[in-house]
Amino acid sequence: MSKVIGIVAEGPTDYLVLKAVIDKITGESNRYLSLQPERDMLGRFGNGWKGVWRWLVRQLRNY
């Protein structure tokens, strides 16, 4: 059974690699949501490890 998996990554290449690795490990073609970085890379959190950090801090504040 395929799953919906959210991915937090430093950039779009990391996102693609993680998708491939997860599909290989699970043996399934899953659905993915890119939680971070945002699609345009210029969003409110930015990209790279600093963008991941800002995203995580924001999520913890909302928790």
Jmol script that loads the backbone (N, CA, C; Angstrom):
load data "model"
ATOM      1  N   MET A   1       0.843  -1.173   0.000  1.00  0.00           N
ATOM      2  CA  MET A   1       0.000   0.000   0.000  1.00  0.00           C
ATOM      3  C   MET A   1       0.894   1.243   0.000  1.00  0.00           C
ATOM      4  N   SER A   2       0.682   2.133  -0.943  1.00  0.00           N
ATOM      5  CA  SER A   2       1.508   3.343  -1.005  1.00  0.00           C
ATOM      6  C   SER A   2       1.110   4.306   0.106  1.00  0.00           C
ATOM      7  N   LYS A   3       2.058   5.147   0.477  1.00  0.00           N
ATOM      8  CA  LYS A   3       1.861   6.086   1.566  1.00  0.00           C
ATOM      9  C   LYS A   3       2.018   7.512   1.060  1.00  0.00           C
ATOM     10  N   VAL A   4       1.526   8.466   1.837  1.00  0.00           N
ATOM     11  CA  VAL A   4       1.781   9.880   1.577  1.00  0.00           C
ATOM     12  C   VAL A   4       2.868  10.295   2.563  1.00  0.00           C
ATOM     13  N   ILE A   5       3.995  10.773   2.036  1.00  0.00           N
ATOM     14  CA  ILE A   5       5.165  11.069   2.857  1.00  0.00           C
ATOM     15  C   ILE A   5       5.576  12.519   2.648  1.00  0.00           C
ATOM     16  N   GLY A   6       5.712  13.262   3.746  1.00  0.00           N
ATOM     17  CA  GLY A   6       6.202  14.632   3.684  1.00  0.00           C
ATOM     18  C   GLY A   6       7.714  14.640   3.795  1.00  0.00           C
ATOM     19  N   ILE A   7       8.363  15.460   2.978  1.00  0.00           N
ATOM     20  CA  ILE A   7       9.824  15.526   2.993  1.00  0.00           C
ATOM     21  C   ILE A   7      10.267  16.952   3.306  1.00  0.00           C
ATOM     22  N   VAL A   8      11.187  17.059   4.269  1.00  0.00           N
ATOM     23  CA  VAL A   8      11.855  18.320   4.589  1.00  0.00           C
ATOM     24  C   VAL A   8      13.303  18.133   4.163  1.00  0.00           C
ATOM     25  N   ALA A   9      13.755  18.957   3.221  1.00  0.00           N
ATOM     26  CA  ALA A   9      15.100  18.814   2.675  1.00  0.00           C
ATOM     27  C   ALA A   9      15.724  20.187   2.473  1.00  0.00           C
ATOM     28  N   GLU A  10      17.025  20.197   2.239  1.00  0.00           N
ATOM     29  CA  GLU A  10      17.723  21.458   2.012  1.00  0.00           C
ATOM     30  C   GLU A  10      17.437  22.043   0.633  1.00  0.00           C
ATOM     31  N   GLY A  11      17.185  21.202  -0.347  1.00  0.00           N
ATOM     32  CA  GLY A  11      16.968  21.697  -1.699  1.00  0.00           C
ATOM     33  C   GLY A  11      16.258  20.672  -2.560  1.00  0.00           C
ATOM     34  N   PRO A  12      15.962  21.028  -3.812  1.00  0.00           N
ATOM     35  CA  PRO A  12      15.199  20.147  -4.689  1.00  0.00           C
ATOM     36  C   PRO A  12      15.931  18.856  -5.039  1.00  0.00           C
ATOM     37  N   THR A  13      17.251  18.876  -5.116  1.00  0.00           N
ATOM     38  CA  THR A  13      17.994  17.652  -5.426  1.00  0.00           C
ATOM     39  C   THR A  13      17.883  16.662  -4.275  1.00  0.00           C
ATOM     40  N   ASP A  14      17.989  17.149  -3.045  1.00  0.00           N
ATOM     41  CA  ASP A  14      17.820  16.276  -1.881  1.00  0.00           C
ATOM     42  C   ASP A  14      16.441  15.633  -1.894  1.00  0.00           C
ATOM     43  N   TYR A  15      15.442  16.411  -2.240  1.00  0.00           N
ATOM     44  CA  TYR A  15      14.058  15.915  -2.315  1.00  0.00           C
ATOM     45  C   TYR A  15      13.962  14.753  -3.296  1.00  0.00           C
ATOM     46  N   LEU A  16      14.544  14.916  -4.479  1.00  0.00           N
ATOM     47  CA  LEU A  16      14.490  13.858  -5.492  1.00  0.00           C
ATOM     48  C   LEU A  16      15.226  12.606  -5.040  1.00  0.00           C
ATOM     49  N   VAL A  17      16.377  12.778  -4.413  1.00  0.00           N
ATOM     50  CA  VAL A  17      17.150  11.624  -3.931  1.00  0.00           C
ATOM     51  C   VAL A  17      16.384  10.896  -2.832  1.00  0.00           C
ATOM     52  N   LEU A  18      15.817  11.642  -1.895  1.00  0.00           N
ATOM     53  CA  LEU A  18      15.059  11.012  -0.813  1.00  0.00           C
ATOM     54  C   LEU A  18      13.853  10.244  -1.338  1.00  0.00           C
ATOM     55  N   LYS A  19      13.157  10.807  -2.323  1.00  0.00           N
ATOM     56  CA  LYS A  19      12.027  10.087  -2.931  1.00  0.00           C
ATOM     57  C   LYS A  19      12.484   8.744  -3.501  1.00  0.00           C
ATOM     58  N   ALA A  20      13.574   8.758  -4.249  1.00  0.00           N
ATOM     59  CA  ALA A  20      14.077   7.533  -4.876  1.00  0.00           C
ATOM     60  C   ALA A  20      14.501   6.508  -3.827  1.00  0.00           C
ATOM     61  N   VAL A  21      15.179   6.967  -2.791  1.00  0.00           N
ATOM     62  CA  VAL A  21      15.646   6.058  -1.739  1.00  0.00           C
ATOM     63  C   VAL A  21      14.460   5.441  -0.994  1.00  0.00           C
ATOM     64  N   ILE A  22      13.481   6.267  -0.638  1.00  0.00           N
ATOM     65  CA  ILE A  22      12.311   5.758   0.093  1.00  0.00           C
ATOM     66  C   ILE A  22      11.537   4.756  -0.753  1.00  0.00           C
ATOM     67  N   ASP A  23      11.327   5.065  -2.036  1.00  0.00           N
ATOM     68  CA  ASP A  23      10.624   4.124  -2.913  1.00  0.00           C
ATOM     69  C   ASP A  23      11.388   2.805  -3.028  1.00  0.00           C
ATOM     70  N   LYS A  24      12.704   2.887  -3.099  1.00  0.00           N
ATOM     71  CA  LYS A  24      13.528   1.674  -3.203  1.00  0.00           C
ATOM     72  C   LYS A  24      13.413   0.847  -1.929  1.00  0.00           C
ATOM     73  N   ILE A  25      13.503   1.501  -0.778  1.00  0.00           N
ATOM     74  CA  ILE A  25      13.429   0.791   0.506  1.00  0.00           C
ATOM     75  C   ILE A  25      12.067   0.155   0.714  1.00  0.00           C
ATOM     76  N   THR A  26      11.003   0.899   0.402  1.00  0.00           N
ATOM     77  CA  THR A  26       9.647   0.392   0.637  1.00  0.00           C
ATOM     78  C   THR A  26       9.166  -0.536  -0.474  1.00  0.00           C
ATOM     79  N   GLY A  27       9.821  -0.469  -1.632  1.00  0.00           N
ATOM     80  CA  GLY A  27       9.386  -1.292  -2.765  1.00  0.00           C
ATOM     81  C   GLY A  27       8.076  -0.822  -3.362  1.00  0.00           C
ATOM     82  N   GLU A  28       7.718   0.427  -3.093  1.00  0.00           N
ATOM     83  CA  GLU A  28       6.458   0.993  -3.573  1.00  0.00           C
ATOM     84  C   GLU A  28       6.707   2.351  -4.215  1.00  0.00           C
ATOM     85  N   SER A  29       5.732   2.781  -4.988  1.00  0.00           N
ATOM     86  CA  SER A  29       5.750   4.136  -5.515  1.00  0.00           C
ATOM     87  C   SER A  29       4.811   4.952  -4.639  1.00  0.00           C
ATOM     88  N   ASN A  30       5.390   5.784  -3.783  1.00  0.00           N
ATOM     89  CA  ASN A  30       4.619   6.544  -2.808  1.00  0.00           C
ATOM     90  C   ASN A  30       4.298   7.941  -3.329  1.00  0.00           C
ATOM     91  N   ARG A  31       3.398   8.622  -2.634  1.00  0.00           N
ATOM     92  CA  ARG A  31       3.091  10.028  -2.939  1.00  0.00           C
ATOM     93  C   ARG A  31       3.882  10.890  -1.974  1.00  0.00           C
ATOM     94  N   TYR A  32       4.408  12.010  -2.472  1.00  0.00           N
ATOM     95  CA  TYR A  32       5.275  12.850  -1.659  1.00  0.00           C
ATOM     96  C   TYR A  32       4.794  14.299  -1.624  1.00  0.00           C
ATOM     97  N   LEU A  33       5.000  14.913  -0.473  1.00  0.00           N
ATOM     98  CA  LEU A  33       4.730  16.331  -0.298  1.00  0.00           C
ATOM     99  C   LEU A  33       6.049  17.006   0.061  1.00  0.00           C
ATOM    100  N   SER A  34       6.430  18.002  -0.694  1.00  0.00           N
ATOM    101  CA  SER A  34       7.625  18.763  -0.367  1.00  0.00           C
ATOM    102  C   SER A  34       7.235  19.833   0.641  1.00  0.00           C
ATOM    103  N   LEU A  35       7.552  19.600   1.897  1.00  0.00           N
ATOM    104  CA  LEU A  35       7.213  20.547   2.959  1.00  0.00           C
ATOM    105  C   LEU A  35       8.214  21.693   3.021  1.00  0.00           C
ATOM    106  N   GLN A  36       9.467  21.374   2.755  1.00  0.00           N
ATOM    107  CA  GLN A  36      10.537  22.362   2.746  1.00  0.00           C
ATOM    108  C   GLN A  36      11.641  21.802   1.870  1.00  0.00           C
ATOM    109  N   PRO A  37      12.187  22.483   0.898  1.00  0.00           N
ATOM    110  CA  PRO A  37      11.989  23.890   0.592  1.00  0.00           C
ATOM    111  C   PRO A  37      10.680  24.127  -0.153  1.00  0.00           C
ATOM    112  N   GLU A  38      10.246  25.359  -0.106  1.00  0.00           N
ATOM    113  CA  GLU A  38       9.047  25.733  -0.845  1.00  0.00           C
ATOM    114  C   GLU A  38       9.342  25.681  -2.340  1.00  0.00           C
ATOM    115  N   ARG A  39       8.328  25.569  -3.131  1.00  0.00           N
ATOM    116  CA  ARG A  39       8.498  25.355  -4.571  1.00  0.00           C
ATOM    117  C   ARG A  39       9.330  26.419  -5.272  1.00  0.00           C
ATOM    118  N   ASP A  40       9.203  27.673  -4.852  1.00  0.00           N
ATOM    119  CA  ASP A  40       9.917  28.733  -5.574  1.00  0.00           C
ATOM    120  C   ASP A  40      11.300  29.033  -5.000  1.00  0.00           C
ATOM    121  N   MET A  41      11.690  28.377  -3.921  1.00  0.00           N
ATOM    122  CA  MET A  41      12.999  28.528  -3.282  1.00  0.00           C
ATOM    123  C   MET A  41      13.224  29.929  -2.721  1.00  0.00           C
ATOM    124  N   LEU A  42      12.290  30.840  -2.907  1.00  0.00           N
ATOM    125  CA  LEU A  42      12.428  32.189  -2.373  1.00  0.00           C
ATOM    126  C   LEU A  42      11.331  32.490  -1.362  1.00  0.00           C
ATOM    127  N   GLY A  43      10.735  31.442  -0.841  1.00  0.00           N
ATOM    128  CA  GLY A  43       9.639  31.598   0.102  1.00  0.00           C
ATOM    129  C   GLY A  43      10.110  32.175   1.426  1.00  0.00           C
ATOM    130  N   ARG A  44       9.261  32.159   2.405  1.00  0.00           N
ATOM    131  CA  ARG A  44       9.574  32.815   3.675  1.00  0.00           C
ATOM    132  C   ARG A  44      10.689  32.126   4.457  1.00  0.00           C
ATOM    133  N   PHE A  45      10.984  30.854   4.177  1.00  0.00           N
ATOM    134  CA  PHE A  45      12.014  30.150   4.930  1.00  0.00           C
ATOM    135  C   PHE A  45      13.343  30.072   4.183  1.00  0.00           C
ATOM    136  N   GLY A  46      13.328  30.173   2.865  1.00  0.00           N
ATOM    137  CA  GLY A  46      14.547  30.041   2.077  1.00  0.00           C
ATOM    138  C   GLY A  46      14.925  28.585   1.881  1.00  0.00           C
ATOM    139  N   ASN A  47      16.126  28.357   1.363  1.00  0.00           N
ATOM    140  CA  ASN A  47      16.562  26.986   1.137  1.00  0.00           C
ATOM    141  C   ASN A  47      17.848  26.718   1.923  1.00  0.00           C
ATOM    142  N   GLY A  48      18.412  25.535   1.742  1.00  0.00           N
ATOM    143  CA  GLY A  48      19.613  25.152   2.476  1.00  0.00           C
ATOM    144  C   GLY A  48      19.286  24.794   3.917  1.00  0.00           C
ATOM    145  N   TRP A  49      20.345  24.551   4.692  1.00  0.00           N
ATOM    146  CA  TRP A  49      20.113  24.138   6.075  1.00  0.00           C
ATOM    147  C   TRP A  49      19.452  25.240   6.892  1.00  0.00           C
ATOM    148  N   LYS A  50      19.710  26.494   6.536  1.00  0.00           N
ATOM    149  CA  LYS A  50      19.066  27.588   7.267  1.00  0.00           C
ATOM    150  C   LYS A  50      17.566  27.595   7.026  1.00  0.00           C
ATOM    151  N   GLY A  51      17.150  27.261   5.813  1.00  0.00           N
ATOM    152  CA  GLY A  51      15.728  27.160   5.517  1.00  0.00           C
ATOM    153  C   GLY A  51      15.072  26.029   6.287  1.00  0.00           C
ATOM    154  N   VAL A  52      15.769  24.895   6.384  1.00  0.00           N
ATOM    155  CA  VAL A  52      15.257  23.761   7.170  1.00  0.00           C
ATOM    156  C   VAL A  52      15.133  24.180   8.636  1.00  0.00           C
ATOM    157  N   TRP A  53      16.145  24.860   9.148  1.00  0.00           N
ATOM    158  CA  TRP A  53      16.127  25.308  10.542  1.00  0.00           C
ATOM    159  C   TRP A  53      14.951  26.249  10.803  1.00  0.00           C
ATOM    160  N   ARG A  54      14.772  27.246   9.911  1.00  0.00           N
ATOM    161  CA  ARG A  54      13.658  28.197  10.088  1.00  0.00           C
ATOM    162  C   ARG A  54      12.314  27.482  10.036  1.00  0.00           C
ATOM    163  N   TRP A  55      12.186  26.540   9.112  1.00  0.00           N
ATOM    164  CA  TRP A  55      10.946  25.777   8.973  1.00  0.00           C
ATOM    165  C   TRP A  55      10.674  24.996  10.250  1.00  0.00           C
ATOM    166  N   LEU A  56      11.706  24.322  10.773  1.00  0.00           N
ATOM    167  CA  LEU A  56      11.549  23.514  11.977  1.00  0.00           C
ATOM    168  C   LEU A  56      11.176  24.368  13.182  1.00  0.00           C
ATOM    169  N   VAL A  57      11.845  25.503  13.360  1.00  0.00           N
ATOM    170  CA  VAL A  57      11.525  26.394  14.470  1.00  0.00           C
ATOM    171  C   VAL A  57      10.078  26.849  14.377  1.00  0.00           C
ATOM    172  N   ARG A  58       9.635  27.184  13.181  1.00  0.00           N
ATOM    173  CA  ARG A  58       8.237  27.619  12.983  1.00  0.00           C
ATOM    174  C   ARG A  58       7.263  26.514  13.345  1.00  0.00           C
ATOM    175  N   GLN A  59       7.577  25.284  12.929  1.00  0.00           N
ATOM    176  CA  GLN A  59       6.689  24.156  13.230  1.00  0.00           C
ATOM    177  C   GLN A  59       6.629  23.897  14.731  1.00  0.00           C
ATOM    178  N   LEU A  60       7.752  24.013  15.405  1.00  0.00           N
ATOM    179  CA  LEU A  60       7.768  23.789  16.857  1.00  0.00           C
ATOM    180  C   LEU A  60       6.966  24.851  17.598  1.00  0.00           C
ATOM    181  N   ARG A  61       7.024  26.089  17.114  1.00  0.00           N
ATOM    182  CA  ARG A  61       6.240  27.169  17.733  1.00  0.00           C
ATOM    183  C   ARG A  61       4.743  26.919  17.555  1.00  0.00           C
ATOM    184  N   ASN A  62       4.365  26.340  16.438  1.00  0.00           N
ATOM    185  CA  ASN A  62       2.950  26.062  16.166  1.00  0.00           C
ATOM    186  C   ASN A  62       2.459  24.806  16.835  1.00  0.00           C
ATOM    187  N   TYR A  63       3.360  24.016  17.383  1.00  0.00           N
ATOM    188  CA  TYR A  63       2.994  22.738  17.991  1.00  0.00           C
ATOM    189  C   TYR A  63       2.421  22.942  19.322  1.00  0.00           C
TER     190      TYR A  63
END
end "model"
wireframe off; spacefill off
backbone 0.3
color backbone group
